[in-house]
Amino acid sequence: MPLRPPKLFLLFLGIILVLNLFQAHLTELIFDEAYYWHYAQNMAWGYFDHPPMVALLVKIGSFFFQGELGIRFMSCLLSVATITVLWLMVDHDEKRKYIPHFFILVFSMTLMNAYGFFTLPDTPLLFFTALFLLIYKRFIQKPSYLWGAVLGVVMAALMYSKYHAVLVILFVLLSNLRLLTNKFAWFAVMVALICYIPHFLWLYENNFVSIRYHLFDRPNGAYDFEKYTLGFLINLVAIFGLTFPWIYKAVFKTRASDLFTRALLFLTYGVLLFFFLSSFNRRVQTQWIIVVSIPMAVLVFQQMLTDATIRKWIYRTGIATIVVILFLRIGLIYKPFFPIYYETHGNRQWVSDLKAEIGDIPVIFENSYRNAPMYAFYSGNPTFSLNNYMYRRNQYSIDDSEEKVQGKKVLYVSKYMKKGDLSFTKVDGAHYKAKYIPNFESFRKLEVVVEKKAWVLGQEEEHIFKVYNPYDMDIDLKKLKFNIAYLNDYRQVKDIKPLQASPVPENILSLKPNDTLNFTFKFPKPKIEDPGYFRIGISENNLPHGLNGKNIKLK
């Protein structure tokens, strides 16, 4: 079968590329894209929430174009590349007769459509999942060191895209356990690990901050069927639109006739089962299951080639879904066409209005890794997200953004401020007040270290925690106040108490640079009964207490 795609295929592919480029240029950023743009301003081998691939895409695209198109340019290219790889995975003599059906199937997949122009970690995840499966298909047909090396590089790229990639690799392995005795497969693993060493080193140097956050520090809630499991089931419909019954029927009809089809089925059912079980513990976000779109696109198209009924109904419902999608895509640009407020509406305007009022001074956003990069992108001014005990840590907690605003006159913006020097309201209705701080100074990187032991409330004896100063200057202890947050078993803050802490020895007046100081404290009695965790935070210069310590389990 010739590898060169037919002219009709290239025509459809070109139309999608042009459409996505125009969409990317005309649509304002969503908040996550602004956050990943912030990543790209300081390239590294890792970031607080994700591996670095999404930042690399933004950086490369920004060499070619300015503004929104620069951020999204590589996503537009990866989108058509993903479609091409999907086409190459299908080995069937009849597929060239059904090129329109193939594009209707793929283009009607809602999130795959959106990731055709939005730049998110799932964009490279989809591309490298498709490429991984194509290379795996070649590998099992003719194992060799060459294909093993290529497979290893692609596995590393997959893991550099998003940590969810481990599920892709795991379920493909489970579909073919004979790989465990295949020397070429082990060679692929070795190549992947070598390529991934820079990220391993970054994780080590940053105290495995990403892993700790995703596995241990994320707040959760009590099980709620509608929010968790029912929400997951609704997501199964949402990612395919009106075609969903025929798509799932096509997958259910497929049998594992060969190792590659078996891998596609294991990946599909494995990811869906994994997140179904996860839904009994936490809310499953829609994009977490998007990776199943890749194997399902191949499985469904193969069924369409042999089943006239499935082909007919996916063609019909796919066209209807595409009409809705195109209408909504217009609405992303032109707000009256969109049924509700969405993130692409009004950000340029509120940023412009605020900058017109305050000029070029830096802006500190309280508890918002969303507003801070959005303002920085559209204004060009330095920003910082000052995260406190009611929020979570993020990239602003570990990069040099704090350093860029130290000692400067800033505007401090908060949702919770009762009065301020000015106020503004965003398009979504959120109201903010703000005040000027003439000489801003924060120490959000001070680290509270609590020793590991069985912590029990109600005991009167003094306990000890340590504070590490990573800054290159002395910090006056008079500038610091401590608090203790009591959290429930789901790591949600339920009570805050001031904490009387004394340095050891007591005559110490400052915290030396790159040094650690011990403090003694006693547990204040919480209002909440039987808290599950506690966390110690620091307030500097009367700013809201920060996220300086880890959540510590209580007994």
Buried (B, 14 or more C-beta within 10 A) or exposed (E): EEEEBBEEBBEBBEEBBEBBBBBBBBBBBBBBBBBBBBBBBEEBBBBBBBBBBBBBBBBBBBEEBEBBBBBBBBBBBBBBBBBBBBBBBBEBEEBBEBBBBBBBBBBBBBBBBBBBBBBBBBBBBBBBBBBBBBBBBBBBEEBEEEBBBBBBBBBBBBBBBBBBBEBBBBBBBBBBEEBEEBEBBBBBBEBBBEBBEBBEEBBEEBEBBBEBBEEEBEBBBEEEEEBBBEBBEEBBBBBBBBBBEBBBBBBEEBEEEEBBBBBBBBBBBBBBEBBBEBBEEBBBEBBBBBBBBBBBBBBBBBBBBEBEEBBEBBBBBBBEBBEEBBEBBBBBBEBEEBEEEBBBBBBBEBBEEBBEEBEEBBBBBBBBBBBBBBBBBBBEBBBBBBBBBBBBBBBBBBBEBBEEBBEBEBBBBBEEBEEBEBEBEBBEEEEBBBBBBEEBBBBBBBBBBBEEEEBEBEEEEEBEBBBBBEBEEEBEBEBBBBBBBBBBEBBBBBBBBEBEBEBEEEEBEBBEEEEEBBBBBEBBEBEEEEBBBBBBBBBBBEBBBBBBBBBBEBE
